[in-house]
Amino acid sequence: MNVITVAEIKRSGFAALDAALAQGPVHLMKRNRPSAVVLSTADYNALLAKAQRAQTSASTALSQFLAPDADVGGLDASGLQARLAGLNEGWSDR
């Protein structure tokens, strides 16, 4: 874990933070307690993109699962299993 104290940033300025960010996310400590996590712009953008992909795939899967079936009677047990199998096809990389 990459840790830097607020006092160290006050002494050395942002040069200390930049040096720590070169090694990955930086955990800021204030009075011996975790205060914040600082990410590089690239790490932050990657985190946002991953969260958006997860949200999109979850909402898409949910909407497909809840979509009304073509027949008026709804899904029976075999229809539900077929729909679940179709939704799980793209999830082999888990």
N, C-alpha and C positions, 0 to 999 in steps of 0.2 A: 504494500500500500504506500503510495506516494503522499507524504504528509509534510506540511509546512505550517509554521505558526504565524499568526497575525503579527506578532512582535518581530519576527524575522522579515516580514514584508515591510514593516515600518522602518527597520534598520537598513535593509538593502534595496528597498524599492521594488518595482515590478520586475527588475532583472532576476531576482530570486524566484519569482513566480513563473517567469518565462522559462527559466532553466528547469524548473520542476515540471512544467507543462510539456517539455520536450520528451519526458519519460512517460507521459500519460496523464490521466485525470489526477487532480491534486485535491487532497482533503485538507481543508483549513481547520486549524485547531485554535480555539480561543479559550484561555484559562483552563487548559488541559481537557477541553471538551470539544467534540466535533461541532463545527459551526456551519460549514458549507463545503460543497464540492465544486471545483472550477474545472470546466472542460474547454478544450480547444474548440474553435469554430467547426473544424472538420468532425470532431467527435460528437459535438452537439447536433450537427446536421444529420449525421449517421443515426443517432439516437432518435431524432424526430422522424426520419424516413422509416425506420424499423417500427416505430409506434404506429405510424400511419398505415403501413402495410398490414400490421396485425389487426388494427381496427377495421380496415377495409375488408380483409378476408373473413373476419368474424361476422361482420354485418352482412356480407354477401352469403356466407354459409347459413346464417340464421334466416335471411330472407328466402333463400332457396328451400330451406327446410319447412318454413311456415307458409310457403306459397300454396294457394289452393290447387288441388289436383284437377286434372282435366275432367274426370267424371264427377258427377254431382254428389255421389255417395261418400267421397273422401277416401282416405287410405285405409286399406285393411292391413293385416300383419305383414303379408308378403310385399305389398306396395311400400310400406314403411321401411322394410329391410332393403328393398331395391333403392329407395331414395337415399337412405343412409350410406349404402355401398357407393352410390354415385358421388355423394359429397365427400367420402373418405378417399377417393381415388388420388387426389393431389396431395395427400398428407403422408406419403411414404417416407419423406425425408426427416421425420421426427426422430 
